[in-house]
Amino acid sequence: MRSGYVAFKNKDFDLAIKCYTEAIQLDPIDSAAFSERGLSNLEKGYYEKAFADETEAIRLDPNNANAYSARGSVYQDKGNLDKAIADESEAIRLNQKNAFAYCNRGMAYAHQGKFDKAIADETEAIRLDPHNAAAYSARGAAHESMNEYDEAIVDHTEVIRLEPNNARAYNIRGFAYHRNAELAKTNIRL
């Protein structure tokens, strides 16, 4: 399974899937192998396979927080936000230090327009993992949705510090600067 982990970290998801499939053939009750293969399938956009792997991982080990979080990602990518939030919440219940689950649940809340909850979850994800660019980006987007442009600028500046080639972060930060300047001209704070 170690080679699957290395392949995943190197973004060679096809090789990771192959390695985890071999691990499952050797040990068909290895919940972690199913969950990791599910993540690799998710990265490839194979949602049905990812969902099946994560569901099997949960069946084999109902305490596998990572499998709940990964399945929550599948639900979110498929647009089922209520189920995504439920799975991410279960992942958090099982492991309160799961920054990935907080980040994902925050994104699902944002898609529902629940920006206060989104900001709270992204803030917790950042507290647990201060190098989590996705959490800064999601929190910045939530701030922007609430017309809190100063906060959005701060968060997207941090994304740029962590990922200097992240063009989206520059774009969103530029928009926030622009909106702040417009508000300053009219002396109106939304």
Salt bridges, closest charged atoms under 4 A:
ASP14 OD1 - LYS44 NZ 3.33
GLU22 OE2 - LYS18 NZ 3.94
GLU48 OE2 - LYS78 NZ 3.71
ASP53 OD1 - ARG37 NH2 2.70
GLU56 OE2 - ARG59 NH2 2.70
ASP87 OD2 - ARG71 NE 2.59
GLU90 OE2 - ARG93 NH2 2.70
ASP121 OD2 - ARG105 NE 2.58
GLU124 OE2 - ARG127 NH2 2.69
GLU148 OE1 - HIS143 ND1 2.52
ASP155 OD1 - ARG139 NH2 2.65
GLU158 OE2 - ARG161 NH2 2.59
GLU182 OE2 - HIS178 NE2 2.65
GLU182 OE1 - ARG179 NH1 2.42
